[in-house]
Amino acid sequence: HHSPIIDPQRSQHINIMLAKFSKRSLKNIVSAVTALEYEDLGLQIISSLSQFIPSADEVAKIAKVLQTKPLANTSDNTVANTSTVQITEDVVAVCLDKAEQYLWAMSKIASYELRLSVMTFMMVYKDIAKDIINATDVLFKAIEEIRGSTRFKYLLRTFLRLDNILSKKSGTNEALGFQLESLERLVQVKSNAGETVEQYVASQLVRLDFLDALNLLGDFPSLEQAKSVRFPRLTMDLKKLEEGVNQLKQLLNIDSSSTINQDHQPTNTLVEKIPPSSSNHKLTVFLKDADKQHQACKKLVSESLEEFQRVCRFLGITETVTNTTIECENQSNSTSNNKMMGTPEIVFGRILQFSKSMHSASSYAIIKERRRAKMFSNFQ
């Protein structure tokens, strides 16, 4: 028995993986990978195979063992001559252990690592595109709800007038348009009667019989879901689609240019010869659909970001997070400076918080008005 070719721990992990796929022969796996039968293998097997890519050093060591081992079918222990002896399946089985057989078999697959990456992409790209479509769809709905809410616009104008009254008293300039971050300052102000600004405004509207103007929550059914959308995440998903499309193009070019000449022919009977047209047709079909999905998603993300930025400008927010890293957005969410950054979590979250505060304030105002009406009737 030869000295260990590969790291014992790596060999053990490969054997554990192969034991999980005991119903599949190496010949079956090689055939499926070569033909890009991603559905037959499944994501679990493809992911496992991707963790154990044969290195050039491992393949060279295995080849050396196969070239120097005595032939299994000779009685005089004749040493194999690589120029005259074909490395058959029997020779491989005798000379190599299971883990080494696996690495040797996989090394015979052209563009093996790229093929695994492409098959992984084939398995997941529709789900990635679906996530982008769902996220942008809820964003568009939330933006449309904000734009279409006459209650929200009416209350913003009401709070703007109140803010300007307070600003005038304090000697500061009046604002021409309402800024969402002004709510942070206003909610800290209380009337002489101890009412919050929301309670004060709600009381005035109830007294004027404008109670319906306070029913903001009903105008925003999509905001709770929309505030969980992250533009950096959408950017990362778009990048995955782009990288997958590029890998499809790369593999298609390789397979198309390769005519399965002698240089690329497998010298191991574990490898089945797959006609190039078999995988090429599959790659062509997937490339067309994946590229279409990528372009559509790219347009959706661009348009949703543009629409979101318009809403931010309407609310007086001039800085929006468009970074491609989630860490940047997380940092902006936890920032302690006075500048409000425009992210769906912050903007939609503030609007929801405002809507809920007005809903609570309306309940307070209704009870207050009933008491006032009762007291008034008692005097009559």
C-alpha positions as CSV (number, residue, x, y, z in Angstrom):
1,H,0.0,0.0,0.0
2,H,1.3,3.5,-1.0
3,S,1.9,6.3,1.4
4,P,-1.1,8.7,1.9
5,I,-1.5,11.0,-1.1
6,I,-3.9,13.4,0.4
7,D,-4.3,14.8,3.9
8,P,-5.9,12.1,6.2
9,Q,-8.5,14.5,7.5
10,R,-9.5,15.6,4.0
11,S,-9.6,11.9,3.0
12,Q,-11.9,11.2,5.9
13,H,-14.3,14.1,5.0
14,I,-14.4,12.9,1.4
15,N,-15.3,9.4,2.5
16,I,-18.0,10.7,4.7
17,M,-19.4,12.6,1.8
18,L,-19.3,9.6,-0.5
19,A,-21.0,7.5,2.2
20,K,-23.9,9.9,2.1
21,F,-24.2,9.4,-1.7
22,S,-23.6,5.6,-1.5
23,K,-26.4,5.0,-4.0
24,R,-24.5,6.9,-6.7
25,S,-21.4,5.5,-8.3
26,L,-18.5,7.8,-9.3
27,K,-19.3,7.0,-12.9
28,N,-22.8,8.3,-12.3
29,I,-21.6,11.5,-10.6
30,V,-19.1,12.2,-13.3
31,S,-21.7,11.7,-16.1
32,A,-24.2,14.0,-14.4
33,V,-21.6,16.8,-13.8
34,T,-20.3,16.6,-17.3
35,A,-23.9,16.8,-18.7
36,L,-24.9,19.5,-16.2
37,E,-27.7,17.3,-14.8
38,Y,-28.2,19.7,-11.9
39,E,-31.8,18.5,-11.1
40,D,-30.6,14.9,-10.9
41,L,-27.8,15.7,-8.5
42,G,-29.6,18.3,-6.4
43,L,-28.2,21.2,-4.5
44,Q,-26.9,19.2,-1.6
45,I,-24.7,16.9,-3.7
46,I,-23.5,19.9,-5.9
47,S,-22.6,21.9,-2.7
48,S,-20.8,18.9,-1.2
49,L,-18.8,18.3,-4.4
50,S,-17.9,22.0,-4.5
51,Q,-16.2,21.6,-1.1
52,F,-13.8,19.0,-2.4
53,I,-12.2,20.2,-5.7
54,P,-9.1,18.2,-6.7
55,S,-6.0,20.3,-6.5
56,A,-3.3,20.1,-9.2
57,D,-0.9,18.7,-6.6
58,E,-3.2,15.9,-5.6
59,V,-3.9,15.0,-9.2
60,A,-0.1,14.9,-9.9
61,K,0.5,12.7,-6.9
62,I,-2.3,10.3,-7.8
63,A,-1.1,10.1,-11.5
64,K,2.4,9.2,-10.2
65,V,1.1,6.4,-8.1
66,L,-0.9,5.0,-11.0
67,Q,2.1,5.2,-13.3
68,T,4.5,3.4,-10.9
69,K,2.2,0.7,-9.4
70,P,2.5,-2.8,-10.6
71,L,-0.3,-3.8,-13.0
72,A,-3.2,-5.5,-11.2
73,N,-3.7,-8.0,-14.0
74,T,0.0,-9.2,-14.4
75,S,1.5,-12.1,-12.5
76,D,5.1,-10.9,-12.7
77,N,4.4,-7.5,-11.0
78,T,5.5,-5.6,-14.2
79,V,5.7,-1.9,-13.5
80,A,3.2,0.1,-15.5
81,N,4.5,2.1,-18.5
82,T,2.4,5.2,-19.0
83,S,3.2,5.3,-22.7
84,T,1.7,1.8,-23.3
85,V,-0.6,1.0,-20.5
86,Q,-4.1,2.4,-20.3
87,I,-5.3,3.4,-16.8
88,T,-8.4,1.3,-16.6
89,E,-11.2,1.3,-14.0
90,D,-9.7,-1.9,-12.5
91,V,-6.3,-0.4,-12.2
92,V,-7.7,2.7,-10.5
93,A,-9.8,0.5,-8.1
94,V,-6.8,-1.6,-7.1
95,C,-4.2,1.3,-6.7
96,L,-6.3,4.0,-5.1
97,D,-8.6,4.2,-2.0
98,K,-12.1,5.6,-2.3
99,A,-11.1,9.2,-1.6
100,E,-8.3,9.1,-4.1
101,Q,-10.6,7.5,-6.7
102,Y,-13.0,10.3,-6.2
103,L,-10.4,13.0,-6.8
104,W,-9.0,11.2,-9.8
105,A,-12.4,10.8,-11.4
106,M,-13.4,14.4,-10.8
107,S,-10.1,15.7,-12.2
108,K,-11.0,14.2,-15.6
109,I,-14.0,16.5,-15.9
110,A,-13.3,19.5,-18.1
111,S,-13.8,22.8,-16.2
112,Y,-15.0,20.8,-13.2
113,E,-15.1,23.7,-10.7
114,L,-16.8,26.0,-13.2
115,R,-19.4,23.4,-14.0
116,L,-20.3,23.0,-10.3
117,S,-20.7,26.8,-10.0
118,V,-22.9,26.9,-13.1
119,M,-25.1,24.1,-11.8
120,T,-25.4,25.8,-8.4
121,F,-26.5,28.9,-10.3
122,M,-29.0,26.9,-12.4
123,M,-30.5,25.7,-9.1
124,V,-30.9,29.1,-7.4
125,Y,-31.1,31.9,-10.0
126,K,-34.9,31.8,-10.3
127,D,-35.3,32.1,-6.6
128,I,-32.8,35.0,-6.5
129,A,-34.8,36.7,-9.3
130,K,-38.1,36.0,-7.5
131,D,-36.8,37.6,-4.3
132,I,-35.8,40.7,-6.2
133,I,-39.1,40.9,-7.9
134,N,-41.0,40.5,-4.6
135,A,-38.9,43.1,-2.8
136,T,-39.2,45.7,-5.5
137,D,-42.9,45.0,-5.9
138,V,-43.6,45.7,-2.2
139,L,-41.4,48.8,-2.5
140,F,-43.5,50.1,-5.4
141,K,-46.7,49.4,-3.5
142,A,-45.5,51.2,-0.4
143,I,-44.3,54.2,-2.4
144,E,-47.7,54.4,-4.2
145,E,-49.5,54.2,-0.9
146,I,-47.5,57.2,0.4
147,R,-48.1,59.2,-2.7
148,G,-51.8,58.3,-2.8
149,S,-52.6,59.1,0.8
150,T,-54.5,62.4,1.0
151,R,-54.7,61.9,4.8
152,F,-50.9,61.7,5.1
153,K,-50.4,64.9,3.0
154,Y,-53.1,66.7,4.9
155,L,-51.5,65.8,8.3
156,L,-48.1,66.8,7.0
157,R,-49.5,70.2,6.1
158,T,-51.1,70.5,9.5
159,F,-47.9,69.7,11.3
160,L,-46.0,72.0,9.0
161,R,-48.2,74.9,10.0
162,L,-47.8,74.0,13.7
163,D,-44.0,73.7,13.2
164,N,-43.9,77.1,11.6
165,I,-45.9,78.6,14.5
166,L,-43.4,77.2,17.0
167,S,-40.5,78.3,14.8
168,K,-41.9,81.8,14.6
169,K,-42.2,81.9,18.4
170,S,-38.6,80.8,18.8
171,G,-37.4,83.3,16.2
172,T,-36.3,80.8,13.6
173,N,-37.2,80.9,9.9
174,E,-40.4,79.2,8.7
175,A,-40.1,76.0,6.7
176,L,-41.5,75.9,3.1
177,G,-41.9,72.2,3.1
178,F,-42.3,69.5,5.8
179,Q,-39.3,67.3,6.7
180,L,-39.9,63.9,8.2
181,E,-37.1,64.4,10.7
182,S,-39.1,67.4,12.0
183,L,-41.5,64.9,13.6
184,E,-38.6,63.9,15.9
185,R,-38.5,67.4,17.3
186,L,-42.3,68.0,17.4
187,V,-43.2,64.9,19.3
188,Q,-41.1,66.1,22.2
189,V,-43.2,69.3,22.5
190,K,-46.2,69.3,24.8
191,S,-49.1,71.7,25.2
192,N,-49.9,73.7,28.3
193,A,-52.4,71.0,29.1
194,G,-49.7,68.3,28.9
195,E,-50.9,66.9,25.6
196,T,-48.5,65.6,23.0
197,V,-48.4,67.3,19.6
198,E,-50.2,64.2,18.2
199,Q,-52.9,64.4,20.8
200,Y,-53.3,68.2,20.3
201,V,-53.7,67.9,16.6
202,A,-56.0,64.9,16.9
203,S,-58.2,66.8,19.4
204,Q,-58.5,69.7,17.0
205,L,-59.4,67.4,14.1
206,V,-62.0,65.5,16.1
207,R,-63.6,68.8,17.2
208,L,-63.7,69.9,13.5
209,D,-65.3,66.5,12.7
210,F,-62.2,65.5,10.6
211,L,-61.8,62.2,12.4
212,D,-61.3,60.3,9.1
213,A,-58.1,62.2,8.5
214,L,-56.5,60.3,11.4
215,N,-57.0,56.9,10.0
216,L,-53.6,56.7,8.5
217,L,-52.8,53.0,9.2
218,G,-55.4,51.9,6.7
219,D,-53.6,53.8,4.0
220,F,-50.3,51.9,4.4
221,P,-50.9,48.1,4.3
222,S,-47.5,47.5,2.6
223,L,-45.1,49.7,4.7
224,E,-44.4,47.1,7.4
225,Q,-43.2,44.6,4.8
226,A,-41.5,47.3,2.7
227,K,-39.3,48.6,5.6
228,S,-37.5,45.2,5.6
229,V,-36.2,45.8,2.1
230,R,-32.5,46.5,1.9
231,F,-31.0,48.1,-1.3
232,P,-27.5,46.7,-0.6
233,R,-29.0,43.2,-0.4
234,L,-30.8,43.8,-3.8
235,T,-27.4,45.0,-5.2
236,M,-25.7,41.8,-3.9
237,D,-28.4,39.6,-5.4
238,L,-28.1,41.5,-8.8
239,K,-24.3,40.8,-8.6
240,K,-25.0,37.1,-8.1
241,L,-27.2,37.0,-11.2
242,E,-24.6,38.9,-13.2
243,E,-21.8,36.6,-12.1
244,G,-23.9,33.5,-12.9
245,V,-24.7,34.8,-16.4
246,N,-21.0,35.4,-17.0
247,Q,-20.2,31.9,-15.8
248,L,-22.8,30.5,-18.2
249,K,-21.2,32.4,-21.0
250,Q,-17.7,31.3,-20.0
251,L,-18.7,27.6,-19.9
252,L,-20.6,27.8,-23.1
253,N,-17.6,29.3,-24.9
254,I,-15.3,26.6,-23.4
255,D,-17.7,23.7,-24.4
256,S,-18.4,25.2,-27.8
257,S,-14.7,25.6,-28.6
258,S,-13.8,22.2,-27.4
259,T,-14.4,19.5,-30.1
260,I,-13.5,16.7,-27.6
261,N,-10.2,16.1,-29.3
262,Q,-7.6,13.8,-28.0
263,D,-6.2,16.4,-25.6
264,H,-9.5,16.7,-23.8
265,Q,-10.6,13.1,-24.1
266,P,-10.9,11.2,-20.8
267,T,-8.3,8.5,-20.3
268,N,-10.4,6.9,-17.5
269,T,-13.4,4.7,-18.3
270,L,-15.1,6.2,-15.2
271,V,-15.8,9.2,-17.5
272,E,-18.6,8.9,-20.0
273,K,-18.1,10.9,-23.2
274,I,-20.9,13.4,-23.4
275,P,-21.5,15.0,-26.9
276,P,-20.9,18.8,-26.7
277,S,-24.3,19.5,-28.1
278,S,-26.0,17.9,-25.1
279,S,-24.6,20.4,-22.5
280,N,-24.3,23.3,-25.1
281,H,-28.1,23.2,-25.8
282,K,-28.8,23.3,-22.0
283,L,-26.4,26.1,-21.5
284,T,-27.8,28.1,-24.3
285,V,-31.4,27.8,-23.0
286,F,-30.4,28.7,-19.5
287,L,-28.2,31.6,-20.6
288,K,-31.0,33.2,-22.6
289,D,-33.5,33.0,-19.7
290,A,-31.0,33.9,-16.9
291,D,-29.8,36.9,-18.9
292,K,-33.4,38.0,-19.5
293,Q,-34.1,37.7,-15.7
294,H,-31.0,39.6,-14.8
295,Q,-31.8,42.5,-17.1
296,A,-35.4,42.7,-15.9
297,C,-34.3,42.6,-12.2
298,K,-31.6,45.2,-12.9
299,K,-34.3,47.5,-14.3
300,L,-36.6,46.9,-11.3
301,V,-34.0,47.7,-8.8
302,S,-32.9,50.9,-10.6
303,E,-36.5,52.1,-10.9
304,S,-37.5,51.2,-7.4
305,L,-34.4,53.1,-6.0
306,E,-35.2,56.1,-8.2
307,E,-38.8,56.1,-6.9
308,F,-37.7,55.7,-3.3
309,Q,-35.3,58.6,-3.6
310,R,-38.2,60.8,-4.9
311,V,-40.3,59.9,-1.9
312,C,-37.3,60.8,0.3
313,R,-36.9,64.2,-1.4
314,F,-40.6,64.8,-0.8
315,L,-40.1,64.1,2.9
316,G,-37.1,66.4,3.0
317,I,-34.5,63.6,3.1
318,T,-31.6,64.4,0.7
319,E,-29.3,61.5,1.6
320,T,-30.2,58.0,0.7
321,V,-28.2,54.8,1.2
322,T,-27.2,53.3,-2.1
323,N,-24.1,51.5,-1.0
324,T,-23.5,48.0,-2.2
325,T,-22.6,46.7,1.3
326,I,-25.1,45.9,4.0
327,E,-22.6,47.1,6.6
328,C,-22.9,50.6,5.2
329,E,-26.6,50.6,5.6
330,N,-26.4,49.1,9.1
331,Q,-24.0,51.9,10.1
332,S,-26.4,54.5,8.7
333,N,-29.3,53.0,10.7
334,S,-27.4,53.3,13.9
335,T,-25.9,56.7,13.2
336,S,-26.1,59.2,16.0
337,N,-25.8,62.4,13.9
338,N,-28.7,64.7,13.2
339,K,-28.9,63.9,9.5
340,M,-31.6,61.3,8.7
341,M,-30.4,58.8,6.1
342,G,-32.9,57.5,3.6
343,T,-33.4,53.7,4.0
344,P,-36.7,51.8,3.7
345,E,-36.3,50.8,7.3
346,I,-35.9,54.3,8.6
347,V,-38.3,56.2,6.3
348,F,-41.1,53.6,6.2
349,G,-40.5,52.9,9.9
350,R,-41.0,56.6,10.8
351,I,-44.1,56.9,8.8
352,L,-45.6,53.8,10.5
353,Q,-44.6,55.1,13.9
354,F,-46.3,58.4,13.0
355,S,-49.4,56.6,11.8
356,K,-49.6,54.5,15.0
357,S,-49.1,57.6,17.1
358,M,-51.9,59.4,15.4
359,H,-54.2,56.3,15.8
360,S,-53.5,56.3,19.5
361,A,-54.0,60.1,19.6
362,S,-57.4,59.8,17.9
363,S,-58.6,57.4,20.6
364,Y,-57.5,59.9,23.2
365,A,-59.2,62.8,21.3
366,I,-62.5,60.9,20.9
367,I,-62.7,60.2,24.6
368,K,-61.7,63.8,25.4
369,E,-64.4,65.1,23.0
370,R,-67.1,62.9,24.5
371,R,-66.2,64.2,28.0
372,R,-66.3,67.7,26.7
373,A,-69.7,67.2,25.0
374,K,-71.0,65.5,28.2
375,M,-69.9,68.4,30.3
376,F,-71.4,70.9,27.8
377,S,-74.7,69.1,27.9
378,N,-74.8,69.1,31.7
379,F,-74.6,72.9,31.6
380,Q,-77.6,73.2,29.4
